[in-house]
Amino acid sequence: MQLDRQALIDALPHADMRVLLMVLYHFTGDGKWLMPPYTPRRDVNLIAAEDAGFDDDMRAEICQAAADALLADTAPALPSPDEATLLTMMRHCLSEKVAEEYAPMMREQMGFHALGQDIATAGQKPAAPIIIVGAGVAGIALGKLLNDKGLDYIILEKNQDVGGTWWENTYPGAGVDTPNHAYSFSFGKIERWSRYFAPQKEIQTYISKKADEFSVRPHIRFNTEVVQVDWQESEKNWRLEIVADGQAQTMVAPILVSAVGQISVPKLPPIDGLEDFQGPIFHSSHWPEALELKDKKVAIIGTGASSMQIVPAIADEVSELTIFQRSPQWARPIPRYHDALSAQAQYLLENVPFYAAWFRFTMFWRYGDGLLPFLKKDPEWPHPERAMNRVNDRHRQEMVDYMIAKLDGRPDLIEKSMPSYPPYGKRILLDNGWYDTIRKPNVTLYNEGVAAFSASDVIGQKGNHCTPDIVVMATGFEVTKMASRLNITGRSQRLDQVWNGDDPQAYLGICVPDFPNFFMMAGPTTGLGHGGSGMFIAECHAHYIANAISEMLAQEIDVLDAKPEAQQHYMDRYNAMHADLIWMHPQLNTYYRNSKNRVYSVMPWRMVDYWHMTRQLDVQAFRTA
């Protein structure tokens, strides 16, 4: 550890005090730092106040003690806390009763126990390379673990670079809606994020750097699209038809992994005259390079997550901006959404041992499982039409009050912006200037979907229309397709037939019966609707799949095929859990639910529950012949 004395002293007053207390305990082992009066104030704000409720004198005392400990040139007294100690530290850091089942998960997420460390290294190797389809976050996470285990693999990526959705979605304002110190891998070098919520380009750069750092890039074949996959029963492998750089080829794989994600195929609704519009018209994920917006009239169709980022980013550049909104969305205020991290905060994150790990923990926790209990129906609650329970109603009122304050003097916009369903029933959106933007004189919000296009006009379902130069279709993605878009056929049926179009099901969201040696990442039932990080789910899947492959090789299992009864048991639990959760609310129309009126996408359990589910392979849940 090489610390610059003056730089450290200058940086410490800018520290998050609850995080600094944990650093102090690591270095000194002195239990007083985990007792009053050094108890942080509980703070549930998404970005909590760094003072942690301490006055100036107390902060000065903690900073001085930290400087003394860090500059003493002695080894930390507690370099890697066990689960019991970590639990005590987490509870003190947050001033919350953290459940004990979080301790092993957070030891991994904070880097005290490396992802995949408990996976045995397989003795034998597959006859041919494992094939992974997709070089986004999930594919890179799995590639890193396979590298660690010395297993050969190939990643097929249809794009020209890594990143998946972060490579494709380059629209103005694109960015993450989870703080990057939680939306990042739990392993590897610490990233210097410029802000709490980084923009798309910064995230894409991060993913690209990690592909190099983890030595995954040499395994990737870019500009390669999978067009068909078939299981070969006699050979016990998968046969892939691919197009690489425009040339048709064939490959075989003993084990196949889909890492294609849920939000990769743009969805364009069937609107009359869509093909007739003569100006530029494109999906938000296909934003044209060097598109000129200055003084243009622009129409945006949709008000989901992409639209809420695009609208504030372009409103001041265009001459007119018309938004067609099929249904309004709840948006949470994030007071420090655009805040940059100071140079002093960056110094602490990059140089002070344990600081980044605990900083990540505090961000991860506030965007984690805390909301889920308040998304469950209370049968005694007298207002089920507006909220699920008393706390959900309080959250609703907070958002209503915020909306009314932001739109004060514009009752027309308040009426158009007020959702009729309980908050969090659809994807959680963050207000990064949306309400301020729709007040602008050059912005018009129509509370109606689009009925038709003509060569020059967009016509709403209530008769309102505009004559734009450019149309942006912010209409979402074909989220039900997932791995079925690979045109994959198992022992007897194509996956899209098994899933009956829009009813995807899978054991743990990872394996499907009669599709042997096939694993999915970001599959059905594994989306996060109550918060959390997609990186976390990618790591859960990477761990489970790498562990399953290692077990197959160690036990000389040629074929691993989920039992139908194992999937049914998992899906019965999944569906039963959703029965009382917000995503089944009768006033909701959300892509989380399919035409069978079943939630198929988001998890009904806590992240910690799913983490424990994906620790080990239960061979009894599979057929091995």
C-alpha positions, -999 to +999 in steps of 0.1 A: +000+000+000+015+033-011-005+063+001+004+099-004+001+115+031-012+149+020-035+135-007-050+111+019-055+139+045-071+161+019-095+133+007-106+119+041-131+147+049-149+138+016-153+102+026-186+084+033-183+081+071-201+048+073-177+034+048-147+049+065-157+033+098-156-001+081-121+007+068-110+016+104-123-017+117-105-036+090-072-020+099-074-018+137-097-046+147-109-023+175-145-031+183-152+005+194-157+015+158-187-008+157-204+006+188-220+039+199-212+067+196-198+057+162-232+045+149-241+059+115-276+074+110-298+051+090-303+067+056-326+051+029-319+077+003-306+062-029-275+083-026-270+088+011-254+118+028-217+112+033-217+127+068-238+097+080-254+119+106-222+127+125-214+163+136-182+181+126-162+170+157-171+133+153-162+134+116-129+150+124-122+123+150-130+095+125-109+110+098-079+115+121-082+079+133-084+067+097-053+087+088-033+073+117-043+037+109-037+040+071-004+058+074+010+035+101+024+011+075+010-020+093-010-048+078-048-048+083-059-066+114-089-080+095-081-085+058-109-109+051-138-111+076-156-143+081-194-144+075-203-136+112-180-107+114-191-093+080-227-095+091-219-075+122-201-049+101-229-047+075-255-041+102-234-013+118-226+003+085-263+006+075-278+007+110-302-020+098-309-056+108-293-072+078-304-108+075-277-134+080-283-150+046-268-119+030-233-125+045-220-152+020-235-133-009-219-100+001-185-116+009-185-125-028-199-092-041-174-073-020-145-094-033-136-111+000-145-144-017-139-145-054-167-155-078-161-191-088-135-197-061-156-226-048-160-243-083-137-273-086-114-274-116-125-302-140-101-330-146-109-336-183-118-312-211-147-312-235-141-328-269-147-294-286-149-258-274-180-247-254-199-222-275-214-190-260-237-168-280-234-132-271-205-110-259-223-087-236-220-085-198-232-121-193-210-137-220-179-119-206-186-130-170-189-166-181-159-164-203-138-151-173-148-181-152-142-206-180-107-190-184-102-195-146-110-232-150-088-237-181-118-246-203-118-239-240-147-219-254-157-196-283-180-166-281-201-158-312-211-121-314-232-106-341-219-071-335-185-056-342-175-053-306-184-064-271-211-049-250-244-062-263-272-037-254-246-011-243-229-013-278-262-011-296-281+016-277-262+048-284-292+072-283-288+106-267-291+104-229-285+066-228-272+055-194-275+032-165-303+034-139-284+017-112-253+033-097-222+021-114-204+011-082-231-016-080-236-020-118-202-034-123-184-068-119-176-078-083-142-089-096-114-073-116-097-039-113-116-010-098-131+013-124-129+051-122-165+060-128-170+097-135-205+098-119-228+078-098-249+070-129-225+067-159-236+074-195-236+047-222-202+054-237-185+050-203-203+017-196-194+004-231-157+014-225-158-005-192-172-037-207-146-035-235-117-030-210-130-060-190-130-082-221-093-075-224-085-076-187-101-111-183-085-123-216-120-130-230-116-110-262-093-136-280-121-161-277-147-139-295-156-142-331-172-109-341-197-102-370-209-138-365-246-145-363-263-177-353-291-185-377-301-221-366-291-246-339-301-283-338-294-310-312-277-341-326-288-370-305-264-395-320-234-373-316-245-358-283-237-322-294-252-291-310-249-282-347-249-245-354-255-228-387-238-194-386-231-165-409-196-151-402-185-120-421-212-128-447-202-165-452-223-194-442-205-219-419-213-249-396-200-255-361-205-281-334-205-277-297-207-303-269-222-275-246-241-244-257-248-213-237-272-185-248-261-151-235-282-130-259-303-111-232-339-100-231-336-066-247-318-072-279-346-074-306-364-041-312-402-042-310-421-023-337-459-023-331-482-030-360-493+006-368-511+014-401-489+032-426-456+027-406-438+020-439-454+050-456-436+077-436-411+094-458-387+109-433-361+092-411-379+067-388-360+042-366-361+023-333-343+040-304-317+012-303-308+019-339-300+055-335-282+067-367-247+080-364-243+117-369-280+123-370-287+160-372-313+172-348-308+209-347-340+228-355-357+196-365-392+186-356-391+152-338-418+128-327-411+102-301-434+072-298-435+058-263-426+070-228-407+041-213-371+040-200-355+050-234-378+078-240-374+092-205-336+094-213-339+107-248-364+135-243-344+156-218-313+151-238-326+165-271-354+189-262-332+220-263-317+211-296-348+204-316-374+230-327-404+209-318-407+177-298-439+157-298-444+127-275-471+101-279-477+084-246-498+052-245-498+052-207-480+074-181-451+061-159-441+066-123-407+082-120-386+084-089-367+116-080-330+111-078-316+144-065-279+136-072-285+117-105-260+139-125-235+144-097-199+137-105-175+120-081-150+145-067-112+140-071-110+133-034-137+106-035-119+090-065-086+090-045-103+071-017-119+046-040-087+039-059-061+039-031-076+031+003-080-006+009-115-019+015-131+016+008-143+006-027-157-027-015-178-010+013-188+018-010-201-008-035-219-025-007-238+006+004-249+013-032-258-023-039-279-025-007-300+006-014-308-006-049-313-042-038-340-062-020-354-036+004-383-026-019-397-061-026-417-067+007-437-035-001-447-048-035-468-076-020-506-073-017-521-067+017-555-082+017-567-058+044-556-027+026-587-007+017-574+010-015-561-019-038-568+002-069-540+027-061-515+008-040-506-027-028-503-018+009-497+011+033-460+016+025-466+013-013-492+040-009-468+062+010-443+058-019-471+066-043-479+098-024-443+108-024-441+105-061-475+122-066-463+152-045-431+153-064-449+153-097-473+180-087-445+202-075-425+198-107-456+204-128-470+232-107-492+255-128-497+228-155-528+209-145-530+195-181-496+179-177-504+166-142-535+149-156-516+133-184-487+122-162-507+105-134-506+067-137-536+047-127-517+017-113-496+013-081-460+025-082-433+000-093-459-020-113-438-013-144-400-008-147-388+017-121-379+049-139-357+077-127-365+114-133-334+129-148-352+160-161-384+145-176-409+166-158-389+198-163-386+190-200-423+183-208-430+218-195-409+234-222-427+255-248-414+234-277-425+201-262-460+186-266-472+155-248-502+136-262-517+111-238-526+086-266-510+059-286-504+062-324-532+051-347-515+056-380-487+071-401-490+089-434-462+100-457-457+131-436-478+128-404-481+109-372-518+105-362-528+097-326-556+075-314-575+105-302-570+125-334-541+146-324-513+147-350-480+162-359-458+166-390-423+157-379-390+156-398-379+126-377-397+098-359-381+078-330-398+045-321-391+041-284-414+011-283-394-015-264-381-049-273-393-084-281-385-096-245-403-129-248-380-143-275-347-146-255-328-177-266-356-188-289-344-162-315-315-185-321-340-209-339-329-237-316-344-272-318-339-297-290-347-333-290-381-329-307-393-293-309-381-258-315-377-236-284-403-211-297-428-240-300-421-252-265-426-217-252-458-213-272-447-180-286-447-157-256-447-181-226-410-188-219-403-211-190-371-227-177-357-245-146-340-217-126-345-196-157-314-214-171-323-249-184-352-263-205-361-300-206-353-318-238-326-292-246-296-311-233-263-294-225-279-261-231-278-232-206-293-197-207-282-165-192-308-137-187-335-163-193-371-162-182-380-156-146-346-139-139-353-102-146-351-077-118-384-057-113-378-045-078-343-030-082-308-045-083-281-049-109-281-069-141-244-075-135-254-094-104-277-117-123-250-123-149-226-134-122-252-157-107-257-174-141-220-175-148-213-192-115-241-218-120-232-226-155-194-228-149-201-250-119-225-272-139-199-277-167-172-285-142-195-311-125-203-326-159-167-331-167-157-343-133-185-369-132-180-378-169-216-368-177-221-366-215-256-353-214-272-330-188-309-324-194-333-308-169-362-330-158-397-318-167-408-323-131-379-301-118-389-273-141-425-277-132-418-275-095-397-244-100-424-227-122-451-236-097-432-219-070-425-189-093-461-185-103-474-189-068-450-162-055-463-138-082-499-143-073-498-116-046-471-093-061-476-061-079-469-073-114-502-092-114-522-061-105-554-060-126-549-024-137-515-031-152-505-037-188-468-044-188-443-064-208-436-084-177-468-103-183-477-123-214-509-131-234-516-159-209-518-133-181-487-148-165-457-129-154-428-146-172-399-122-169-392-107-134-382-126-103-406-128-074-379-135-048-351-116-033-317-114-051-302-132-021-327-161-026-317-165-062-280-162-053-284-192-030-304-211-057-276-208-081-247-219-059-245-256-068-258-280-094-285-303-081-278-334-103-311-349-091-329-323-111-314-335-143-314-365-166-279-377-174-286-400-203 
